[in-house]
Amino acid sequence: MVSVPRLVIAAPASGSGKTTVTAGLMAAFAEGGLDVSPHKVGPDYIDPGYHALAISSAGSSAGSPCASGAGRSRTGVARPGRNLDAYLCGPDRIAPLFLHGAAGCDLALVEGVMGLFDGAAGQGELASTAHVAKLLRAPVVLVVDASSQSRSVAALVHGFASWDPEVRVAGVILNKVASDRHEAMLREALEGCGVPVFGALRRTRAVRAPSRHLGLVPVAERHAEAVDSAAALAARVREGCDLDGLLALARSAPPLSGRAWDPEEEIHRAMAAVPGAGGRRDRAARPVVAVAGGAAFTFSYAEHAELLTAAGARVVPFDPLRDERLPEGTAGLVIGGGFPEVYAPELSANEPLRTAVAGLAASGAPIAAECAGLLYLAHSLDGEPMCGVLAAKARMSERLTLGYREAVAVSDTSLAAAGTRVRGHEFHRTTIVPGAGPEPAWGLVHPERRTEGFAQGDVHASYLHVHWASVPGAAARFVDRCASPAG
């Protein structure tokens, strides 16, 4: 049994202010000297970046996230924002992944997704904030947008608190409150509701993060401004919230049973299923796996690098916007998601690196590309030349493609053997023509049936985001290909 003080910060609906309130709480508690562990329900990559910044940089313009995307807490522990997605990773992995990320912390804060009870479409409570809160046995604090209501807030909170008896809605933070009088009316209405109010925050435009076609602008693109916002959020939360009361509530969470997720153990089990791969981690020479980062490629789950490292790779980040060469000795390349469409001219202008990536692909080295990586490997993006590894052209679209997917590997690739089943997530406002190569990467089986992506040599390129914690064999297989390209 492991005791971890923890809270889930939820809301009745999207747009209530979960991210700003959660980031403000993280920053305020971190400034108070606590080692805060940040988590996010769902597949979202952007909010965890703000979380990592909040625990490391609030109140200090000198602070910055680590190269890995982790925030270094006030106690010196590097903690990345981590995702907890019961659809992508399975319900049984949620508590172990949480315990892995929160190990040794003073307080873990988990930001919810959408409304408290909103989950995967057609799947009941699966992957909802309420589902994750139950799996973590965590108290829930509801962030309520009070801007257009007064006494009705009691009916709303009562409804959410009583809807599912297994979800402990243990507190409320009132957001976007107009005035002292408005706050008094809200508090009076909630007095008989049985759910205590832990804070009231005034309306403000000073700390809003800008948005664009896929949501918030990632923190890597506006770091200096985001640092100032984190400091402002911390001050706003300190003034408007009962931090001592919230910490006491977090400490009331019961112990969790089970063991923390361990990338070494996961890889060991995966390697046992890969013929001839069992001794790879003991090799003196660790294959270099270059991982794209920087402002154009900000989407990555922290566990991916941990699994690659556990599988025997030396993970080296690089920035395709700035670096003209791949890291020395690159044996494999991972290009995750992000916003290459925003930086298409700059990425195209870095011709030396585009040539190097094309040469790596031609050499037969393993390359795993997701979404933004797929676009970068294409012939062109919005008319700008890209790496030309794939005979496909990409462009921005008016249509948003969004949702969970079930898929099966159509071809043998550096990530998966043919027939491997995965759960993934699509999130993009671009299209690529053709949408699949002669040998597709995936066959989507739910909620629609179609082939998708490219399996070309040892290149695996697809729009589908997959959380490798659910398929650790992907990391083992990829590093095995890096260490033994002929295999």
C-alpha positions as CSV (number, residue, x, y, z in Angstrom):
1,M,0.0,0.0,0.0
2,V,1.3,3.4,-1.0
3,S,0.1,6.7,0.4
4,V,0.2,9.6,-2.1
5,P,-1.6,12.9,-1.3
6,R,-3.6,13.6,-4.4
7,L,-6.5,15.5,-5.9
8,V,-8.3,15.4,-9.2
9,I,-9.2,18.8,-10.6
10,A,-12.4,18.4,-12.7
11,A,-15.2,20.5,-14.1
12,P,-18.8,20.2,-15.3
13,A,-17.7,21.0,-18.9
14,S,-14.9,22.1,-21.1
15,G,-14.1,25.8,-20.9
16,S,-14.6,26.1,-17.2
17,G,-11.0,26.9,-16.5
18,K,-9.5,23.6,-15.4
19,T,-6.1,24.1,-17.0
20,T,-5.6,27.6,-15.6
21,V,-6.8,26.6,-12.1
22,T,-4.7,23.4,-12.1
23,A,-1.6,25.2,-13.3
24,G,-2.1,27.9,-10.7
25,L,-2.5,25.3,-7.9
26,M,0.6,23.5,-9.1
27,A,2.6,26.7,-9.1
28,A,1.3,27.9,-5.8
29,F,2.1,24.6,-4.0
30,A,5.5,24.4,-5.7
31,E,6.3,27.9,-4.6
32,G,5.4,26.8,-1.1
33,G,8.2,24.2,-1.2
34,L,6.2,21.1,-2.0
35,D,7.3,18.5,-4.6
36,V,4.3,18.5,-6.9
37,S,3.7,15.7,-9.4
38,P,1.6,16.8,-12.4
39,H,-0.8,14.6,-14.3
40,K,-3.4,14.9,-17.0
41,V,-6.4,12.7,-17.8
42,G,-6.7,11.8,-21.5
43,P,-4.4,12.0,-24.5
44,D,-3.7,15.7,-24.5
45,Y,-0.1,16.7,-25.0
46,I,-0.3,20.4,-24.5
47,D,-1.6,20.8,-20.9
48,P,1.2,18.7,-19.4
49,G,3.7,21.2,-20.8
50,Y,2.0,23.9,-18.8
51,H,2.0,21.7,-15.8
52,A,5.7,21.1,-16.0
53,L,6.4,24.8,-16.4
54,A,4.1,25.6,-13.5
55,I,6.0,23.4,-11.0
56,S,9.4,24.7,-12.1
57,S,9.0,28.3,-13.1
58,A,6.3,30.1,-11.2
59,G,7.6,33.2,-9.7
60,S,11.0,32.9,-11.4
61,S,11.7,34.2,-14.9
62,A,14.9,32.1,-14.9
63,G,13.1,28.8,-14.7
64,S,12.6,26.5,-17.7
65,P,11.5,23.0,-18.4
66,C,14.1,20.4,-18.9
67,A,15.0,19.3,-22.4
68,S,12.9,16.3,-21.9
69,G,9.8,18.5,-21.2
70,A,10.0,17.9,-17.5
71,G,9.7,20.6,-14.9
72,R,12.2,20.6,-12.1
73,S,10.4,21.0,-8.9
74,R,11.5,23.2,-6.0
75,T,13.0,20.2,-4.4
76,G,15.1,19.5,-7.4
77,V,13.2,16.5,-8.8
78,A,12.6,16.6,-12.5
79,R,8.9,15.7,-13.1
80,P,7.3,15.7,-16.6
81,G,3.6,16.2,-17.0
82,R,2.2,12.7,-17.4
83,N,-0.9,11.5,-19.0
84,L,-3.4,9.0,-17.5
85,D,-5.6,7.6,-20.3
86,A,-7.6,4.6,-19.5
87,Y,-8.6,4.1,-23.2
88,L,-5.0,4.2,-24.6
89,C,-3.3,2.3,-21.7
90,G,-6.2,0.3,-20.2
91,P,-7.8,0.8,-16.7
92,D,-5.4,-1.6,-15.0
93,R,-2.4,0.6,-15.9
94,I,-3.7,3.9,-14.5
95,A,-2.8,3.4,-10.9
96,P,0.7,1.9,-11.7
97,L,1.5,4.7,-14.1
98,F,0.3,7.3,-11.5
99,L,2.5,5.7,-8.8
100,H,5.5,5.7,-11.2
101,G,5.1,9.4,-11.9
102,A,4.2,10.5,-8.4
103,A,6.9,8.4,-6.6
104,G,8.3,10.4,-3.7
105,C,6.1,13.5,-4.2
106,D,4.5,15.6,-1.6
107,L,1.3,16.2,-3.6
108,A,0.0,14.9,-6.9
109,L,-2.5,17.0,-8.9
110,V,-4.5,15.4,-11.8
111,E,-6.2,17.7,-14.3
112,G,-9.3,16.2,-15.8
113,V,-10.6,16.2,-19.3
114,M,-13.8,17.7,-20.7
115,G,-16.7,17.4,-18.2
116,L,-16.3,15.1,-15.2
117,F,-18.3,12.2,-16.6
118,D,-17.4,12.6,-20.3
119,G,-15.4,9.6,-21.6
120,A,-14.7,7.8,-24.8
121,A,-17.6,8.0,-27.2
122,G,-19.9,5.0,-26.9
123,Q,-17.8,3.5,-24.1
124,G,-19.7,4.6,-21.0
125,E,-17.4,6.0,-18.3
126,L,-14.2,4.6,-19.9
127,A,-11.4,7.2,-19.9
128,S,-13.5,9.9,-18.3
129,T,-12.2,12.0,-15.4
130,A,-14.6,10.2,-13.1
131,H,-13.3,6.8,-14.2
132,V,-9.7,7.8,-13.5
133,A,-10.7,9.4,-10.1
134,K,-12.2,6.1,-9.1
135,L,-9.2,4.1,-10.3
136,L,-7.0,6.4,-8.2
137,R,-9.5,6.6,-5.2
138,A,-8.8,10.4,-5.4
139,P,-11.0,13.2,-4.0
140,V,-12.4,15.4,-6.8
141,V,-12.4,19.2,-6.7
142,L,-14.9,20.7,-9.1
143,V,-13.9,23.9,-11.0
144,V,-17.2,25.7,-11.7
145,D,-17.6,28.6,-14.2
146,A,-19.8,30.8,-12.1
147,S,-19.9,33.7,-14.6
148,S,-23.6,33.4,-15.5
149,Q,-25.2,32.0,-12.4
150,S,-25.8,32.5,-8.7
151,R,-28.2,30.3,-6.7
152,S,-28.3,27.7,-9.6
153,V,-24.7,26.7,-8.7
154,A,-26.1,24.7,-5.8
155,A,-28.2,22.5,-8.1
156,L,-25.3,22.0,-10.5
157,V,-22.9,21.0,-7.7
158,H,-25.4,18.8,-6.0
159,G,-26.1,17.0,-9.3
160,F,-22.4,16.3,-10.0
161,A,-21.8,15.2,-6.3
162,S,-24.7,12.8,-6.3
163,W,-24.6,11.3,-9.8
164,D,-22.1,8.5,-9.0
165,P,-21.6,7.6,-5.4
166,E,-18.2,6.1,-6.2
167,V,-16.9,9.5,-7.2
168,R,-16.0,11.6,-4.2
169,V,-16.8,15.2,-5.2
170,A,-15.2,16.7,-2.1
171,G,-14.8,20.4,-2.9
172,V,-15.5,23.3,-5.3
173,I,-13.5,26.1,-6.7
174,L,-15.6,28.9,-8.1
175,N,-14.0,30.4,-11.2
176,K,-14.8,33.6,-13.1
177,V,-16.5,35.3,-10.2
178,A,-17.6,38.8,-11.0
179,S,-17.5,40.6,-7.6
180,D,-17.5,40.2,-3.8
181,R,-21.3,40.3,-3.9
182,H,-21.4,37.6,-6.5
183,E,-19.1,35.5,-4.5
184,A,-21.3,35.9,-1.4
185,M,-24.4,34.8,-3.3
186,L,-22.6,31.7,-4.6
187,R,-21.2,30.7,-1.2
188,E,-24.7,31.2,0.4
189,A,-26.3,29.0,-2.2
190,L,-23.7,26.2,-1.6
191,E,-23.9,26.3,2.2
192,G,-26.5,23.5,2.3
193,C,-25.0,21.5,-0.5
194,G,-22.6,19.5,1.6
195,V,-19.7,20.3,-0.7
196,P,-17.2,22.8,0.8
197,V,-16.0,25.8,-1.3
198,F,-12.1,25.9,-1.3
199,G,-11.8,29.0,-3.4
200,A,-13.2,31.8,-5.5
201,L,-11.3,33.3,-8.4
202,R,-12.1,36.5,-10.1
203,R,-12.5,37.0,-13.8
204,T,-9.3,38.0,-15.5
205,R,-7.8,38.1,-19.0
206,A,-4.3,38.5,-17.7
207,V,-3.4,34.8,-17.5
208,R,-5.2,33.3,-20.4
209,A,-3.1,31.1,-22.8
210,P,-3.7,31.8,-26.5
211,S,-5.3,29.2,-28.6
212,R,-5.3,28.2,-32.2
213,H,-6.5,25.3,-34.5
214,L,-5.7,22.4,-32.1
215,G,-6.2,24.1,-28.7
216,L,-3.7,26.0,-26.5
217,V,-0.4,27.2,-28.0
218,P,2.2,24.8,-26.5
219,V,4.4,26.3,-23.8
220,A,7.6,25.7,-25.9
221,E,6.4,28.4,-28.3
222,R,5.7,31.1,-25.7
223,H,8.0,30.2,-22.8
224,A,8.8,33.7,-21.5
225,E,5.2,34.7,-21.5
226,A,4.1,31.4,-20.0
227,V,6.6,31.8,-17.1
228,D,5.0,35.2,-16.3
229,S,1.6,33.7,-16.5
230,A,2.6,30.9,-14.1
231,A,3.7,33.5,-11.6
232,A,0.4,35.4,-12.0
233,L,-1.6,32.2,-11.6
234,A,0.2,31.3,-8.4
235,A,-0.5,34.7,-6.9
236,R,-4.1,34.5,-8.0
237,V,-4.6,31.1,-6.5
238,R,-2.8,32.0,-3.2
239,E,-5.1,34.9,-2.8
240,G,-8.4,33.1,-3.7
241,C,-8.0,29.5,-2.6
242,D,-7.7,27.7,0.7
243,L,-4.4,25.9,0.0
244,D,-4.1,24.4,3.5
245,G,-7.6,23.0,3.2
246,L,-6.9,21.6,-0.3
247,L,-3.7,20.0,1.0
248,A,-5.6,18.4,3.9
249,L,-8.1,17.1,1.5
250,A,-5.4,15.6,-0.7
251,R,-3.9,13.9,2.4
252,S,-7.2,12.3,3.2
253,A,-7.0,10.1,0.0
254,P,-6.6,6.5,1.1
255,P,-3.5,4.4,0.3
256,L,-3.3,2.8,-3.2
257,S,-2.5,-0.9,-3.5
258,G,-0.3,-2.4,-6.2
259,R,3.2,-1.6,-7.6
260,A,4.4,1.3,-9.6
261,W,4.8,0.9,-13.4
262,D,8.5,0.1,-14.1
263,P,9.9,0.6,-17.7
264,E,12.7,-1.9,-16.9
265,E,10.2,-4.6,-16.0
266,E,8.0,-3.8,-18.9
267,I,10.9,-4.1,-21.4
268,H,12.2,-7.3,-19.8
269,R,8.8,-8.9,-20.4
270,A,8.6,-7.6,-23.9
271,M,12.2,-8.7,-24.7
272,A,11.4,-12.2,-23.6
273,A,9.0,-12.4,-26.6
274,V,11.6,-11.1,-29.1
275,P,14.0,-13.9,-30.2
276,G,17.7,-13.1,-29.6
277,A,16.9,-9.8,-27.9
278,G,17.3,-10.8,-24.3
279,G,20.9,-9.5,-23.7
280,R,20.7,-6.3,-25.5
281,R,20.6,-4.0,-22.4
282,D,24.0,-5.3,-21.3
283,R,25.8,-4.2,-24.4
284,A,28.4,-1.6,-23.9
285,A,27.5,0.2,-27.1
286,R,23.9,1.6,-26.8
287,P,22.3,2.6,-30.1
288,V,21.6,6.3,-30.4
289,V,17.9,7.0,-30.9
290,A,17.4,10.6,-31.9
291,V,14.1,12.1,-30.7
292,A,12.7,15.3,-32.4
293,G,11.8,18.1,-30.1
294,G,11.7,21.9,-30.1
295,A,8.8,24.1,-30.8
296,A,7.6,22.2,-33.9
297,F,7.5,18.7,-32.2
298,T,6.2,19.1,-28.7
299,F,3.9,16.1,-28.5
300,S,5.5,13.1,-26.6
301,Y,4.6,10.9,-23.7
302,A,7.3,10.8,-21.1
303,E,7.1,7.0,-20.9
304,H,8.3,6.6,-24.5
305,A,11.8,7.9,-23.7
306,E,11.9,5.8,-20.5
307,L,11.0,2.7,-22.4
308,L,13.6,3.3,-25.2
309,T,16.2,3.9,-22.5
310,A,15.2,0.7,-20.7
311,A,15.4,-1.2,-24.0
312,G,19.0,-0.2,-24.3
313,A,18.9,3.0,-26.3
314,R,20.7,6.2,-25.7
315,V,18.0,8.8,-26.3
316,V,19.3,12.1,-27.7
317,P,16.9,15.0,-28.3
318,F,17.4,17.4,-31.3
319,D,15.5,20.3,-32.7
320,P,14.7,20.1,-36.5
321,L,14.2,23.9,-36.5
322,R,17.7,24.6,-35.3
323,D,20.0,21.6,-35.7
324,E,21.4,21.0,-39.2
325,R,22.6,17.5,-38.3
326,L,21.2,14.5,-36.6
327,P,22.9,13.5,-33.3
328,E,26.3,11.8,-33.8
329,G,25.9,8.1,-34.3
330,T,22.1,8.2,-34.9
331,A,20.9,4.6,-35.4
332,G,17.1,5.3,-35.2
333,L,14.8,8.3,-35.3
334,V,11.6,9.1,-33.5
335,I,9.5,12.0,-34.7
336,G,6.4,12.6,-32.6
337,G,3.5,15.0,-32.9
338,G,3.4,18.8,-32.9
339,F,2.8,21.7,-35.2
340,P,5.0,21.4,-38.3
341,E,2.3,23.3,-40.3
342,V,3.1,26.4,-38.2
343,Y,6.8,26.1,-39.0
344,A,6.7,24.6,-42.5
345,P,8.9,27.4,-44.0
346,E,11.5,27.1,-41.3
347,L,11.6,23.3,-41.4
348,S,11.9,23.4,-45.2
349,A,14.7,26.0,-45.0
350,N,16.8,23.6,-42.9
351,E,17.8,21.6,-46.0
352,P,20.9,20.0,-44.5
353,L,18.7,18.2,-41.8
354,R,16.0,17.2,-44.3
355,T,18.8,15.7,-46.5
356,A,20.2,13.8,-43.4
357,V,16.8,12.4,-42.5
358,A,16.2,11.2,-46.1
359,G,19.6,9.6,-46.1
360,L,18.9,7.9,-42.8
361,A,15.7,6.5,-44.2
362,A,17.4,5.3,-47.3
363,S,20.1,3.5,-45.2
364,G,17.4,1.3,-43.7
365,A,17.6,2.8,-40.2
366,P,14.3,2.5,-38.2
367,I,12.2,5.6,-38.2
368,A,9.0,6.0,-36.2
369,A,6.9,9.0,-37.1
370,E,3.5,10.1,-35.6
371,C,1.3,12.8,-37.0
372,A,3.7,15.8,-37.2
373,G,6.4,13.3,-38.0
374,L,4.4,11.9,-40.8
375,L,4.0,15.4,-42.3
376,Y,7.8,16.1,-41.9
377,L,8.6,12.9,-43.8
378,A,6.3,13.8,-46.7
379,H,7.3,15.2,-50.0
380,S,5.8,18.6,-49.1
381,L,3.6,20.4,-46.5
382,D,1.5,23.3,-47.7
383,G,3.8,23.5,-50.8
384,E,7.0,23.7,-48.7
385,P,9.5,20.8,-49.4
386,M,9.9,18.4,-46.5
387,C,12.2,15.4,-46.2
388,G,10.8,13.5,-49.2
389,V,10.9,10.1,-47.6
390,L,7.3,9.5,-48.5
391,A,5.7,10.1,-51.9
392,A,2.9,12.0,-50.4
393,K,1.8,15.6,-50.1
394,A,0.3,17.2,-47.0
395,R,-1.7,20.4,-46.4
396,M,-3.8,22.2,-43.8
397,S,-7.5,21.4,-43.9
398,E,-10.7,22.9,-42.5
399,R,-11.7,19.6,-41.1
400,L,-10.6,18.5,-37.6
401,T,-10.0,14.8,-37.3
402,L,-10.3,13.9,-33.6
403,G,-11.0,10.7,-31.7
404,Y,-9.9,7.4,-30.3
405,R,-9.2,4.6,-32.7
406,E,-8.6,0.8,-32.6
407,A,-6.1,-0.5,-35.1
408,V,-4.2,-3.5,-36.2
409,A,-0.7,-3.5,-37.8
410,V,-1.1,-4.4,-41.5
411,S,2.6,-4.8,-42.2
412,D,5.7,-5.7,-40.2
413,T,7.4,-2.4,-39.2
414,S,10.0,-1.2,-36.8
415,L,7.2,-0.7,-34.2
416,A,4.9,-3.7,-34.6
417,A,4.6,-7.1,-36.1
418,A,1.7,-7.6,-38.6
419,G,-1.4,-8.4,-36.6
420,T,-0.5,-6.4,-33.5
421,R,-3.6,-4.7,-32.1
422,V,-3.3,-1.2,-30.6
423,R,-5.5,1.6,-29.3
424,G,-4.6,5.1,-30.5
425,H,-5.8,8.6,-30.9
426,E,-6.0,10.9,-33.9
427,F,-5.8,14.7,-33.5
428,H,-5.0,16.8,-36.6
429,R,-6.3,19.4,-39.0
430,T,-4.2,18.4,-41.9
431,T,-4.7,15.9,-44.7
432,I,-2.1,13.8,-46.6
433,V,-2.5,12.4,-50.1
434,P,-2.4,9.5,-50.4
435,G,-3.6,8.7,-46.9
436,A,-1.9,5.3,-47.0
437,G,1.1,3.8,-48.8
438,P,1.2,0.6,-50.9
439,E,2.0,-1.1,-47.6
440,P,-0.1,0.8,-44.9
441,A,1.0,1.1,-41.3
442,W,-2.4,0.4,-39.7
443,G,-5.8,-0.9,-40.5
444,L,-8.3,1.0,-38.5
445,V,-11.1,-1.3,-37.2
446,H,-13.1,1.0,-34.9
447,P,-15.0,3.3,-35.1
448,E,-14.4,3.1,-38.9
449,R,-12.6,0.7,-41.2
450,R,-9.8,2.0,-43.5
451,T,-6.1,1.7,-44.0
452,E,-3.8,4.4,-42.8
453,G,-0.1,5.4,-42.8
454,F,3.0,4.1,-44.4
455,A,5.2,1.1,-43.8
456,Q,8.2,1.7,-46.1
457,G,11.4,-0.2,-45.5
458,D,11.9,0.3,-41.8
459,V,9.9,3.6,-41.7
460,H,6.7,3.5,-39.8
461,A,4.7,6.8,-40.4
462,S,1.1,7.4,-39.4
463,Y,-1.4,9.9,-38.0
464,L,-2.1,7.6,-35.1
465,H,-0.7,8.5,-31.7
466,V,-0.1,5.3,-29.6
467,H,0.9,5.3,-25.9
468,W,3.8,2.8,-25.8
469,A,3.1,2.0,-22.1
470,S,0.2,-0.2,-23.5
471,V,2.6,-1.8,-26.1
472,P,6.1,-1.8,-24.6
473,G,7.1,-4.3,-27.2
474,A,7.1,-1.4,-29.7
475,A,10.1,0.2,-27.9
476,A,11.8,-3.2,-27.5
477,R,11.3,-4.0,-31.2
478,F,12.4,-0.5,-32.3
479,V,15.7,-0.6,-30.3
480,D,16.3,-4.1,-31.5
481,R,16.1,-2.9,-35.1
482,C,18.4,0.0,-34.2
483,A,21.0,-2.3,-32.6
484,S,20.8,-4.8,-35.5
485,P,19.5,-3.1,-38.6
486,A,19.7,-6.2,-40.7
487,G,17.2,-7.9,-38.3
